[in-house]
Amino acid sequence: MTLNETTTGTIAIAPTPFDGDGRVDQRSIDSMCDFYGKIGCTGITVLGIMGEAPKLDAQEAIDVAKQVIRRAQGLDIIVGVSAPGFAAMRTLARHAMDAGAAGVMIAPLPSLRTDEQILTYFRQAVEAVGPDIPWVLQDYPLTLSVQMTASTIRAIVQEHASCVMLKHEDWPGLEKISALRRYQREGSLRPLSILTGNGALFLDFEMERGADGAMTGYAFPEMLIDVVNLSRAGRRDDAHDLFDAHLPLIRYEQQQGVGLAVRKYVMAKRGIIAFDAQRKPASSLSATGRAEVDYLLTRLSRHDRRAMALDGIAGAAS
């Protein structure tokens, strides 16, 4: 399966499961992939920013990518290959594509500041991985500190036919989506899939601005799927009602520093992964934090039955 500019739906950003000793938890990788497939995700992205990719060595990253590709048959698998150097990027990209990945995701280096630096970097990145590999342009200025305007994104997409998707997670970024879609209507930007991230904080309105779906992490990816589908069906109020019910937990999960701990805590409670462990260095969720998340889950269960019956974490390693 190969990514292209018509890709739509919900692609889950997957965490990397670890056991209590910090080893990659292969059994949880399988259970996580099975879960994403069962609920209707159209794909899975591994080794993204929330996937703790920098904490893996080169062979571990290749092994994780290959295991997800093997297990999640029928889903589009995108592999994050961002790295400080192009040699590592090329190696991981080639291994992933040879194993059957649908494409790769590339983020800009945090040191990039000018438009020319940004354009040059992606020119070199495409040269490194090869123009035959379809790739996702990740625009995440809040974390990466790289500001890409809509016109800069247009320039990248127009220069590289292999750039088929934008992972949009600027904040605020609704006007950027509108600008890109306007470029397309005017004929100055070729077709481009836009999936949104940012922990789904603005998914409800991003869909209305022209996004094709979601590519993000959240402990209840079923909600992302439902909001995307409801929005595409024109059921605006239903989409917003469901989104609003989850918004307090989405907001809590978006805290800098502990967001991944929150997400893994809930995923472990749900039995999607066996442990809520992160590989060090890592932040942990305090007892008070866990109690607050449990309270939010209780409140959410009044509106969404999928949050019911989350009693305890089997094998949690907090």
N, C-alpha and C positions, 0 to 999 in steps of 0.2 A: 504494500500500500504506500502511496506517495502523496504528500501534501501538495495542494495546489490552491489557487486563488479562490476556489469555490468552497473550500472547507468551512463547514458550519458545525454548530452543536456545542457540546461541553467536553472539554479536555481537562481532566483533573491534573493539577500539579501535585505530584506524589512526594511525600517525605521519604527519606531513606530510613527504614526500620533498623534499630539496633537493639541488642539484648542488654542485660544489666551490666555486662562487662565491656560494652562498647564495640562488640563484634557485629558485623552486618547480620541481621536476622533473616536468613533466607526463607524460612517458613512463613514469616510475616509478609515478605515480598509477594509470595504466592497468594496468601489469603487476601492481601490488599488488591492485587490485580483481579482476583476473582470477584471481589466486591464491586470494584469499579465497572467491570463488565456486566455484572448482574443488574445493577441499577440503571444502566443505559448510557454510561459515558461513551462518547464517540472516540475517545483517545486518552492517553496518559502521557504526561511530560515528566521525565525523571532527570535528576541531577540539575535542577534549577536552584535558584537562590535559597528557597526553603527546603531544598533537598540535602543541605549540608555537604554539597559537592566538594568544597575546599578541604573538608576533613577526610576525604577518601584519597588513598594513593591511586596512581594511574591504573594499576591492574584491578583494584577494587571497583573503580568507576566503570571500567569495561565490563567486568563481571556483573555488576548490578544492571547495567543497560541490557546486556544480553539476556539475563534472566527475565526481566520484564518483557522483552520482546518475545521470548519463547512462551511465556505464560499467558500473555494477553493477546492471544491469536484473534484476529478480526478487528482489533482496535488500532488506530493510528498512534504509533509511539514516537514521540519527539524526545530527543536527547539534548540536554543542555551541554554545550561544548565550550562555553566561555572559559578562557584561561589567560594568564598573563603573557604566555608565549604562543606563537602560532604552531610550533612543532607539536605540542600537547593537544592543541585544538584539532590539528589535522589527524593525528593518530586516533583520538577518540571518535571523531566524525566518521572516519573510514571504517573503523571496527563496527560502529553502530549501524551504518548503512549496509555493510556487508552482512550483518546479522538480520537485517530486515526492518530497520527503523524507517518511518515515513519521512523523516526530516530531522534537522537539528535546529537548535536555538542559539543565537549569538547576541550577547549583550556588549555594549561599548565599555572600554576601559574607563574607570572613574577619573583618570587624569585628563581625559579629552575635554577641551573647552570651546574651541572655535569650530565653525561649520567645516572648514577645510580639514581640520584634524579629524573630525568625525567621518567625513567622506573618505579621506585617505585610509583611515583605519578599516572601514568596511570593505574598501577596495582590496586591501591586503588580506583581510580575513577570507573573502571569497576566493582570492587567488590561492590561499593556503588550503582550504578544504576542497576546493574544486567547484567550478561553475555548474557542474552536473547535479550537485546536492541541493535540494530545496531547503530553504531555511526561513526561520522566524526571526524578525527583528524585534528585540526586546527594548521597549522604551519605558524605563523605570527610574525617573530622575530622583525620586524621593530617597532611594537607596543608593543608586549609582552616582548621583550628583552630576549627571550629564544631561544638559538641556538640548533636546532635539525639537525644533519647531516643526509644524506641519509641512512647511516648504522643504526643510532638510530631509524629512522622512520621504517626501515625494521624490527628491533628488536621488536618494539611495535606491528607492524602488524602481525608478525609471532607468537607473544605470545597470541594475542587476536583475535579469529576468528570473534568476533563481530565488529571489526574495519574494515569497508568495504570501506571507502572512505578517501582520503586525500584532505583537502582544502589547496591547495598549494598557499602560498603568500609570499614566500621568495623573497628577492630582493638584489642582483641578484640571480635568482633561476633556470634559464634555465638548467644549468648543473645538478641540483638536479633531475629534471624531467628525464633527459637522464639517470642518474645513476640508478634511480628506475626502469625504463623500462629495463635497461641492467640487473639488478638483476633478473627481471622476465624472460628474455630470457635465463639467465644462470640457472634458476631453484631455486634460493635462496630466492625468494620472491613470495608469492602466488598472484593470481589476485587481483587487487586493482583499484577502480575507482579514477581518479585524476581530480578534478575540480579546476579551478584556480580563485584567487581573486585579491587583490591589486588594486581594482578599474579598472581592465582590462588593466592596463598599458602595459602589455606584452602579451596580449591574442593572438595576431597574431602569434608570434613565439612560444608561449607555446603550441598552438594547433599542430604546426609542430614538436615539441619535444615529443609529445605523450599524451598530455592532452585529456581527454574525453569530456571536455566542460568547462563551466564557472559557478562559484558560487560567484557572486559579486554584488555590487550595482553600478548603473550608472543611470542617469536620462533618458537615452534612451536604455532600455534593449532590444529593438528590434534590435539594432545594435549588441549586444552581440549574440543574437540568429542567426542573419544573418552571422556573422563572423564564428561562430562555424559550421554552416551548410555549408557555402562555403568552409571552410577548409576541412571538412570531405568529401566534394564532389571533392576535388582536384583542386578547382578553386582558386589557390594561389593569382594571381594578383587581382582578384575581391575582395577577402577577405582583402588584404592589402589596396586596394584603399578605400574601405569603412571605414576600421579602421583608416586610415590616415586622412580622412575627420573629424572624431570625436576626433582625438587625442588632439587638443588644448583644447577642453572642458574637456576631461578626465583628462588632466594634471592640469587644473585649479581646478577641483573638488578634486584633490588629495592633495591640500594644507593642511598641518597640522593645525588643529584648526578651520578652516572655511569650510572644505570639506563637512561636513554634511549640513551646512547652504546653500551651493551652490546647493547640490543635492535636498534638499527640496524646494528651491526657484524654480528650474526648474520644479520639479514634480508638484508644485502648479500651475505654469503657464500653465502646460499641462492639468490641471484638474484631475490629478490622485489622489491628495489629496486636501483638501480644504484650508489648512493652511500650511505655511512654518515654523511653530513654533517648537522650541525645548523646552524641559523641563529644567529648570535651575538646576545647572549651565550650561550655554551655551554660545557659541560665536555667534555673529551676523554678517551678511553681510552688509557692509556699503553701502551707496548710490553709491559711486564710484564702489564698488565691483559689485553691481547689474547692473550698467551700463556696466561694462566690460563683465559680463556674457551675457547681452543682445546683445552686439556687437559680441561675439562669436557665439551666436545663429543665428544672421543674416548671418554671414559668413557660418555657417554650413548649413543653408537653401539653399545655392546655390548648394550644393552637395546632400543633403538629405531633401526631401520635408517634412519629419516628423518634422522638426524644424521650419516650416513656421507657421505663424499666431499665434504666442505666444505673445499676446498683453495684458499685465497686469496680476495681480494676484488677483483673486476673493477671498476676505477674508484673504489676507496675513497678517501675524502678525509679520513681521520683525520689 
